[in-house]
Amino acid sequence: MNYYWDDIASAVFNEHRDMPESRGASEFSAAYPLGDFTAASFSAAAASMGYYFNKRPVLNRRLALLWYSGSLYPKDWKLPDVWDEVAGVYESKDGFIRLHTNAPNHKTAALSVLKSSADKSSVKQKIIKWEGEALEEAIVSEGGCAAILRTESDWLRHPQGKVLSDSPLIKWKYSQSSRPFISDARIKVLDLTRVIAGPVSARFLAAFGADVLRIDPPNWNEDSILHETTLGKTCAGLDLKLAEDRVIFEILLKEADVLLHGYRPGALENLGYGEEERRRINPTLVDVSLSAYGDEGVWGGRRGFDSIVQMSTGIAYRGMKVFGGIEPIPLPVQALDHSTGYLMAAAVYHGLSLREKGVVSSVKLSLARTAIELMKHKDVVEQNNLELTKTDCIEEDTPYGKAARLNFPITLDEKQVKWTKPIGELRRHKAAWIT
């Protein structure tokens, strides 16, 4: 089956190309039309959500871009550091390479390959002796996460770049439902995503009334971004290697309307929850998955994050060339993460709309394919002059202290979004739906 919505995000992006944008020197300088890209991603989610609820959403373009750089402003406390001490860009023997070491296992893998201590100067001395691509492959093979700096031409010639260039921005798989769909007033979203893109999607769904239940495995932490990624969610923990937790998970999955998952391709299959099994457990599930580089091709299943993908695809290289830098210059915000997250939310609402017509869907997105969509529009070097005003934020009490939260860029029936659950630690709730 083929539906017009498959390319809606691309169409919305093009509609935003001629919208007026304030210009001026600021921290939002980008080698691509970031304001357009931001507005398009939010618009795709808003349009799909508005269609599902039969309501008219309104987008504030300026607030949309501000949300990409973070929505919470502490008053009497400081946000934690985003990056691990080893993470960052290094010079290799023949170019640049970025290490992503925020996850302990990724950090261990990189240091093991380099035979280095967790000291930046030591890591720097080790890396300069390596050829970049050899080091990249060694770290990835060890279970780590790294990417050398490639040009856009390099990426489009790369086997994985070719695969993704020939793929749709959002990959849909449709089938007829094998059982009647019984509508419930509240959408139940089982969230198995981490870091930014998937949690951003789930946060959007929670903003408009969904019951979002986030499930994390034992020992996983992302303390530096909990103030953004746990908003509006029930946060529980399960170990899918334990029989008793698998029983709970299968009950939750059976009752869910939506599954969001960001495990590397093949990971859920290895746990016994491949696509066929998920569909057996819940025949009417809207199944939305996220990966870094897609699930096909030589890099299908490769680990990656926004900053890593920007290195691989040529985005960081173009920033360096456009702004005359001496090292890679990425986008000023994690735009691939955020835009992919909002596209995931758009896909969810479209999947829910189809389900009411007896069609169930599985959807796949990747950061690298989103990057290719942005790279199609490199004719604009953008500088956004954005300043906060007193009316842009509302007060928010957090477990860490008082703060101000940006108003959400989308209003529905002229009403501001209000999340029903505050931010907090992972695994602090029971793994159960709201009753």
N, C-alpha and C positions, 0 to 999 in steps of 0.2 A: 504494500500500500504506500502511496506517496501523498504527502500533504503539503500545502503551500507553505506551512510554517517552518519547514526545514531551513529555509534561508532568511527568516524574518530578521535575525540579528544583523546580517549583512545589509539588508535593505534599510533597517533603521539607522545603521551607521551612515550610510550614504545620504539619508535624509538630513542628517545633522551636519554635513560637510559645509553648508553655506550659512549656518547660524552665526550671528555676530558674537564675538568673543572679546572681552576686555584684554588689552595688551599692556605690558609693562614689566620691568625687571622684577623678578621675584624668585623664590625658591622652586617655583613650578616650571622652570625652563625644561623643555623636552624636545628631542629631535624628531618627534612625531606629533600629530594633532591630538594631544592627550585629552583636552577638553571635549572634543568631539567624541572620542572613544568612550570616555566616561559617561557622557550624556546618552550615547547610543546603548550602552550596556544596561544602564538604569532604565532607559525607555523600553527596552525589550522586556525586562522583568515587569515593569509597570503595566505595559500593554497587555501582556499575557494574564497578569493578575486581575486587571480591570475587566477583561473579557470573561474570566472565570466567575467573578463576583457580580458581573453586570453593573459595574460602577465605573466612574470616570476618574482616573488618577491624574494628578498634576505634579510635574517635575520641576524642582528648583535646580537649575543647571549649576549655579555657583556652589551650592551646598553639596551637590553630587561629587564634585572634584575634591572638596574639602574632606569628605568622608573617606576618600581613598588614602589620605595621609594620616587618618586616625580621628576618632570621633569623641574621645574623652580627654578632658583637660583637668588634671588634678589641682586642688587648691592648697592643701597643706601636706602633700606628700609627693613623691616622685615616681614616675613610671619606671619599671625595671629596664635594664639594658636589653636591647633586642637581640644582639649578637653575642655569641660565644667568643671567648678570647682568641681562639685560633681562626675563626671564620674570617674570610675576606679574600681580596685579590693579591696574588703574588706574581713576581716575575720569574719565569722559567728560563731555561737555556735559549729557547727560541720564541718566546712570546709571553702571554699572561694566562694564568689559571686561577679560578676561584674555587675555594673550598667551602663547603657548607657543613659546619660541625656543631650545629645547635643540638642535634640529637646525640646522646652519648655514644651510641653504637657507630654513628657516622664519624664522630671524632676519633674513636678508638681505631677505626679502619684506616683513616688518613695517617694518624701518627704511627701506626704499625707499618704501613708501607714506607713512610719516610724514615722510620727508625729515629724518631725525634721525641723530645719531651713536649709538653703542652706549653711551650714558650714561643711567642711569635717570632722572636729573633732567631731562635734555633730552627723553626719551621722554614723561615725565609732562607737561611743558609743551606738547608737541605734541598729546597725546591729549585734553587738556581742551578743545581747540578743536573737536573732532569730535563729531558725534552718533554714539552707539554703534553702531547697526545699519549705518550707512553705512560706518563704519570696519571693522566686522566683514566686510562684504561686499568691501570694497576689499582687505583683507589676504588673504582667502580667494581672491579672483580673481587675486591676484598669486602664488599658490602657497604662502601662509603659513597659519598656524593661529591662530585667535582665536575667542572667543565672548563675547557680551554676557550679562549677568545677566538671566535670565528667571525668572518665577514658574512654579510647577507648572501653574497654569491657562493661562498663556501657552503653555507647551510642549504641553499636551494639545490646545490649539486650533490649534497650528501644523501645517501640512500634514505635516511629517515626524513629528511626535508622533502624529498620527492614524494614519499608515501603520504605525508601530511598535506602537501600542496594539492594532491589529487583527492583528498578527503573532504567531506563537508565540514563546516564549522561545528555543527552538532549532528552526531550520527544517531539516527533513529532506527529502531526495530519494532515493528508493529505486529500484533496478532489479535485474533478475535478472543474475547474473554470466554473462558470455559465455565464460568458460573455467573449468576446475576450479581450486579453490583448494588449493594445496599448503602445508600448515602447516609453519612453521619454529619452532624452540624459542625464538628471540629475535626480538622485534618490532623491525622497522626503521622508525624515524621520521625523515622528512626535514623539518627545521624551517626554514621560511622566515619566521619571525616575529621581531619586534624589540620593544624596550622591555620591557613587563612582562607583559601578559595572555598572549600566545602563549608566551613563554619560561617562564612559570609552569606552563603546561600541559605543555610538554615536560619541565620539571624533574620534575613529578609522574610522568610516564611513565618517566623515567630512574630514579626512585627505586625502581620496581618491576621493573627489569630490562631495560627497552627500550634498544636501541642508538640513541641520538639523535644525528643528524648535523646540526648547525646550519650553514647556508650564509648568508654575508653578502656583499654587493657590495663592491667596492673603495671605500675612503675612508669607509665608514660606521663610526662609533664611538659607543659609549655607556658610556664609562669609569666613570661614576658608579654604575652598577648591575651591573657585571660580576660582583661578588662574590655576587650573587643569581641572575643569569640564565644563567650559564655552568656552573653546578654539574651534574656528571654527564654533560656533553656533549662530543662531538668538535666542535671549532669550526674550520670551513674557510671558504674564500672562493672565489667564482666570479663572473665577469662575464658575465651572460647575453646581452650584446651581442656577445660574441666567439664565433666559430664553434667553436673548440676547447673552450671552456668549456661551450657548449651541448651538445656531444657527451657530456661528462662528466656534466652535469646529467641528461640523458635516460637515461643508463645507471643513475644513482642512482635516478631516479624509477621506472624500470621495475622495479627490485629492491625498492623500498620497500613496506612494508605500510601506512604512514600518511603523509599529507602534511598538515602544518600550515602555513598561510600567512596572513599579515597584511598583504599588499599591499593598497592601496586597490582597491576594485572596478574592474575594467577594466585594471589595471596588468599583470597576467599575460597578459591577452588581447593587450595591446599588444606584449608580448614574444613572442607566438606560442604561448603556453601557456594558452589558455582551457580551460574545463571539458571540452569535447569532445576536445581534443587530449590533455589529461592522461589522460582515460579511454581514449583510443586507445593511448597509450603503456603504460598500466597498467590493464587492465580490472577488477582486483580491489582497487584502491586505496581506502582509507578517506580521503576528502578532506574536511578540516575547515578552514573559512575564518573569519576574524575581520575585522570592520570597526568603525569608530567609530559611524556612524549607519545602518548597513544598506546594502543594495545596491539598494534601490528608493526611489522618492519623489524629491522635489525636492532633498533632501540626500544621496541615494544616492551614495556615493563621496567625500563630504566628509571632509577630514582632521580628525582629532580624537584626543584622548587623555583619560584619566580625568578630569583636572582641568578640561579644556575641556567635556566632556560634563556634568559636575556643574553647570557654569554654565548650559548650554543647557537642561537638563531641570528646573531649579528646585530641585535638591538644595542648592546653595550658598545660594540665597535663603532656603530654609526654615531652614537653620542659622543664618543671620543673624537671622531673626525669633525663633526659639526661644531663642537665647542672648543676644538683645539687642545684637547687634553693630552697628557702624556701617559695616561693609563685608561682602562675602560671606564666609561661613564654610563651607568644604567639610567633608567627612567627615575624621576625623583620620588616616585611612589611605587608600590608593588601592584602595578596596573594589571598585569596578567592575572594575578590572583583574584583581585577584586572583580574585574570584568568577567572572568570565567565563572566566578561565584554567582553573579547576577544572571548570567546566561543559564546557569544551572537552575536558578529559581524560576526563570522564564519557562524552561523546559518542564519543570514540575507542574506549573499551572496548566500548561498546554496538555500534558499527560493526563491531568485530572479532568480536563474538559473532554478529552477523547474517551476517557473511561466511562463517562456518563452516556456515551454513544455505543458502548460495548466493545471498545478497542483498548487493549492494554499495550503499554510501551516500555521498552528499555532504551536508555539514552546514554551516550558516551561523549565526554568532552575531554580536552587536554589543554594544558597551558601552552604547549608548543604550537598547537593549531590556532589558538587565540592569538599568539604572537604573529603568526603568518597573516592573520586578518589585519592586525595593526600595521604591519609592514607594507601592506598594499597601499597605504596612504602616507607616504613619506614626503609629500610635496610641501608640507607645512612644518616649519620649526616654530614651536609654540612657547610663548611666555605668558603666563596667567598672573595677573595682579589681583590677588585675593586677600581680603582682610576680614577678620571677624568683626561683627557688630554685637551690641548688647542683646539684640533680639534673636541672635543665631543659636543660642544655647538655652538649656533648661538645667536647673539644679538636679544633682543626683547624689544620693547617699550610697557609698560603696563600703565593702568590708575593710577597705584600706584607708578611707577618709572621704571627705567631701570632694565633689568634683562637679564639673559642668559637662553636659553631653550635648553635642551638636543636634539641632533639630534634624529629623530625617528628611532627605530630599524629596520624598514622595508623600503627598497628602491624599487622602481619600475622603470625598465629601467635605473638603475643606477642613478636615480634622488632622491634628498632629498625631503621629504614631506614639503609642505608649506600650512598652513591654511590661508584661505582668510578672516577670521573674528578674531579680537583680543578678549582677555578675557575681562570680564566686569561684571556688576551687573545683577542680575536677573530682568526680566520684563522690560528691557530697550528698547525693540523693539516692533513694531506692530505685532500682531498675523497674519502673512501672509507669503506666500511663496515668494521667490525671483522671480522677474519678469524681 
